[in-house]
Amino acid sequence: MNYGIVTSATYKLADQTNGGYALNGDFLFPASENTTIFNILSKFAGNQPNALSLTSSIQYSTDYNSVR
């Protein structure tokens, strides 16, 4: 096991797009649809406009008593 301590960092900042505004859309799907959703996302990956990013996550939902 290794660990390290960062003593300095250099960042390169880029200009904000769209005046700094962002739009977020959250969609919930049952775990039974994971394969379909990941297949759809993979078709967009690398083909979307530069200003659009796609992210996904898997979370457990107590409301549905399942992974969402």
C-alpha positions as CSV (number, residue, x, y, z in Angstrom):
1,M,0.0,0.0,0.0
2,N,1.3,3.4,-1.0
3,Y,0.2,7.0,-0.2
4,G,1.5,10.4,-1.0
5,I,1.1,14.0,0.1
6,V,0.5,16.7,-2.5
7,T,2.7,19.7,-1.7
8,S,1.9,21.7,-4.8
9,A,-0.4,21.6,-7.9
10,T,-0.7,23.5,-11.2
11,Y,-4.0,23.9,-12.9
12,K,-4.8,25.1,-16.4
13,L,-8.2,26.8,-16.6
14,A,-10.3,27.0,-19.7
15,D,-12.8,29.8,-20.5
16,Q,-16.4,29.0,-19.5
17,T,-18.8,28.0,-22.2
18,N,-22.3,29.3,-22.4
19,G,-21.5,32.2,-20.1
20,G,-20.9,29.8,-17.2
21,Y,-24.5,28.4,-17.3
22,A,-25.0,24.7,-17.0
23,L,-28.0,22.5,-17.5
24,N,-28.5,19.2,-15.7
25,G,-31.0,16.5,-16.3
26,D,-31.5,13.5,-14.0
27,F,-33.2,10.4,-15.2
28,L,-34.0,7.4,-13.0
29,F,-34.3,3.9,-14.4
30,P,-34.8,0.5,-12.7
31,A,-31.8,-1.8,-12.4
32,S,-33.4,-4.1,-14.9
33,E,-32.8,-1.5,-17.6
34,N,-29.1,-1.0,-16.9
35,T,-27.9,-2.9,-20.0
36,T,-30.2,-0.8,-22.3
37,I,-29.2,2.5,-20.7
38,F,-25.4,1.7,-20.9
39,N,-25.8,0.7,-24.5
40,I,-27.5,4.0,-25.3
41,L,-24.9,6.0,-23.5
42,S,-22.1,4.2,-25.3
43,K,-23.5,5.2,-28.6
44,F,-23.3,8.9,-27.6
45,A,-19.8,8.6,-26.1
46,G,-17.3,10.4,-28.3
47,N,-20.0,11.5,-30.8
48,Q,-21.7,14.3,-28.7
49,P,-20.8,18.0,-29.2
50,N,-17.8,19.3,-27.2
51,A,-20.1,21.4,-24.9
52,L,-22.1,18.3,-23.9
53,S,-20.8,15.8,-21.3
54,L,-22.5,12.6,-20.3
55,T,-22.2,10.9,-16.9
56,S,-23.9,8.0,-15.2
57,S,-24.0,6.5,-11.8
58,I,-25.6,3.6,-10.1
59,Q,-27.1,4.2,-6.7
60,Y,-29.1,2.3,-4.2
61,S,-32.6,3.6,-3.6
62,T,-34.4,2.9,-0.3
63,D,-37.6,4.2,-1.9
64,Y,-37.5,1.4,-4.5
65,N,-35.5,-1.1,-2.3
66,S,-33.2,-1.7,-5.3
67,V,-30.3,-0.3,-7.2
68,R,-31.1,2.6,-9.5
